[in-house]
Amino acid sequence: MLTATNADTVTAPVKFSVDTGKTPVTLVTKPGVPQVPPSDEYESRDVDIINARPDADRFDLDREGFAFRRYDSAVADFYDDDQVRAVYYPEMERLVAHATGATKVVVFDHTIRVQNETARAARQVRGPVNGVHNDFTVNSAPQRVRDLLPPDEAEARLRKRYGSINVWRPLREPVQDRHLVICGYADMADGNLIASERHYGDRIGGVYRLTYNPAQRWHYFPDMMRDEVILLKCFDSLTDGTARWTAHGSFDDPNAPADAPGRESIEIRTLYFFDD
């Protein structure tokens, strides 16, 4: 476990799930259409969030489950989906392959998030996610592999190590509010994970929501720039102590300047595979 060499922290509300005894279900709406979950499924807790920049080079995907990199992109317009798929997807496949040593990486989608409501509606994109969560469960990860790969290849890949990593990049710099907030694998307890369903038009996915535990340690990277990215592990098939997932969301920074630019960001979601 890393201890920040700079003790700077910010105390802010973070949105956690509440265990109601029922499986939470989210009906996924189109970009630009707000989602309003039942109020009894969430609670806000004030937590201390560590400035992780002093340790930025030391975080490890297989230990903490997240990593920070400086990695520029040749994309000129991230709001051009064709350009993102043609240029950014291959860039991110190379980044994840290099970061993990995986022999195959598949980018399977991306999401742009915009904090400003007017701009979000005009561009028909989503807003930052407040509730802390992890993008896969032990059941939804192998199902996603089967969804995306030919049947024979999927079954062969599932017999070896595989996983999923998200890559998060700001599009407007610097990020001074609605930072990405992260809890590493070793700082979460399995008992605080709630398997929930996400209902799309053609399939049902699954994510872990996180309940509050005072033992959790939270991190953020202030003032992120466009040439900086965060890699978030969302699944790893290994069960030998290697980090399997993280939790992430966003928070309102009480120290943000009044004229701070609204956050704009892009997330790339990947599956990665090993040959042995």
N, C-alpha and C positions, 0 to 999 in steps of 0.2 A: 504494500500500500504506500503511495506517495504522500508526502506531507509538503504542502506548498511552501516554497522558500520565502515567499512574500505573503505575509499574513492578511493582505487586503481581502476583505469580504464585503458583500452587500447583503443586507437582510431584506427579503422581499417575500410576498405571498406566492406560493406555488400551488397549482391546482392538482389535487390528488383524487383518486377514486375512493368511493365508500363501498364496502362489501355489504350489499343488501340481501345476499343469499340467493340472488337470481343472476342468471347469465346476462350481462349487459349486451344490448343489441343497438348498433348504429345503422341507420338507413343512409347510405352514402348518396348525397345529392350532387347535382351538377356543379362544376366550378362557378362561383359567383352567387350561389344560393346558400345562405347561412344554415348551419346545422344547430339546432337547439336541443341539447340532451336534457333529460329529466333532471331537475335540480337536486333530487335526493341521491343522485349517483356520484356527486362530487362535493368536495370541501376544500377550502383554501387554508393553508398552514404557512405561517411565517417561518422561513428557513434561512440559515446562513449559507450563502453561495460563494464559493472560493474563486478568486481570480486565478485562473489556471495558466495564464501566460508565462509566469516564471518557470513553470514545469513543462512548457509546451513541447519541447523536444524529447521529453522522457516518457510520455504516455505511450502505452503499447497495446495494440489491438488484442493480443492474446493474454494480456494481464489485466488491464483495466477495461478493455472492450471498446476503447475509442482512441483516436489519434488525431494530431493536428499537423497539417502540412501546408507549405507554400507551394502552390501548383496553379500556374496561370493557364488560361484557355485562349484558343484562337477564335472563339465564338464572338461575333460582333454584335449580335442581337439575340439575347436569350429569350425574347418573346416570340421569336420565329421558330415554331416547332420543327419545321423541316431542317433548319440549320442546326438546331440542338441535336436532332437525331443523327444528322450526317457528320457533324463535327464533334459535338460534346460527348455523345455516347462512346465513340472509340477512344477519346481521351480518358474517360473515366474507366473504361475497361482496362486500359494500360495502367492507370494509377492503382486500381484495386489489385490487379495481377502482381504489380511490383511490390505493393504493401503487404500482400499475403503469401506470395509464392505460388498462388493457384495457377493451374495450367489452363483453365478456361473461366472466363468471366462473361456473364450475360447481363447487360442493362435491360431491364424489362419495363421501366416507365420513369417518368419524372413529374414533379409537381412544382409549380411556381407559387409562392406565397407573398402576398402584399398586405401590409398593415393598414394602409389608408383605404377606408371603405369606398370612397368615390373612385379611386384608381382601380381598386379590386373589382368593382362592378363593371367598370368600363372595359377592363381587360378580360373579364370572365375568368378570374383565377381565384384561388382559395386564400384564406387568411391564415396567420400563424396559429398553430395548435397550442392551446394552453395546457390541457390535461396531460400529465406525464404518462408515458406509455412506451412499449417496445413493439416494433412492427410485425413480429411473428410470434407464434407459439410453437410448442413441440409438435403439434398436429398440423398447423397451417403451413409451416415451412416445407415439409415434404410434399404436401398437396400442391403448393405453388410450383415446385419442380415438375410434378406430373402435369400441371396445367400448361407449362411453357415448353417442355422438351418432348420430342417423339417418345412414345411409350417404351420402346426397348432401351433407348439411351437414358431415359429418366430412371428406370429400375437399376441400370448399371451404375449410374452416378450416385444413387441413393445408398449403394452398398459401400461407398467410399466416403471420405471426408468431403463435406460441402457446407455452405453457409450463405449468409446474406449480409451485405454491408450497404449502408446508405452513405452518400457523400453530400454534405451540406455546404453551400457556397452563398455568400451574400452577393446581391446584384447592385446594391446601392451602398456606398461607403462614406464614412465608417459606420458600422452598426453601433448605435448608442442606446437603443431601447429594444424591447422584445428580443433580447438575446436568446440563443439556444442554451438551455440549462440541461445538464447531463449528470446522471448518477452511474458510476462504474459498476461492473459486475460484482466485485467483491464487497461492495457497499450496499447491496440489496439482499434481502432474504426472500427465498422462494415463497414463503408464506404470505408475502405482501403482493404477490402477483395474482391478478384476476383475469382469467381467460375470457375474452369478450368476442362477440361476432360483429363483423362488418358486412352488411348485406348490399351487394351490388346488383345491377340488373340481371346479370348472367351467372353470378357465382356468390358464394359466401366465404369471406376471408376471416382470419382470426388474428387478434393482437392481444398482448398482455397490457392491462392497465395496472397501475401501481398504487397501493395504499400507503399511507404515511407511516414512517417508522423513524423515531428520533436518532437512530444509529446511522441513517443514510447520510452520505456526504455528497454534496452537490457542487458542480463546477460550471464556470462559464469563461469564455474568451472575449473580453471587451474589445471594442474598436476594431472588429474584424474588417478586412479589406477584401476587394474582389479577387485578389490573387491568393487568398487563403481559404482552406477548406477544412472541415471536420469530417473524419470517417467514423461512422457509428456502426458497431457490430449489432445486427439484429437477430442473428442466429448463427450457431456453430454446432455441428453434429457431434463434436467431441464431448465426452463426459469425464475427462481425466483431470479436471481442474482448470482447463483452459477457459478463458472468458467466453460465455455462450451468448450473452446479450447485454444490453444497457437499458436505461430509461432516459427519455428525453422529452422536452416540451419547450415552453417559452415563458418568460416572465417580464413584467413591467419593472423597469429599473427606476427606483425612487430618486436616483441621482442623475437621471437623464436630463440634458438641457431642455428647456421649454421649446426650443426650436429644432430639436433633434429630428432628422429626416426619418420618415416612416420606413420601417424595415421592408426590404424586398429580398427574396432569396429563392434559390432553386435546390431541390433535393433530387438526387438520382438514386434509384433503387437497383441493386444488383444481386445476382446469385453468383457464387464462385465455387469452383470444383477442383478437386485434386485427383490425380491419376493413381495415387496409392495411399 
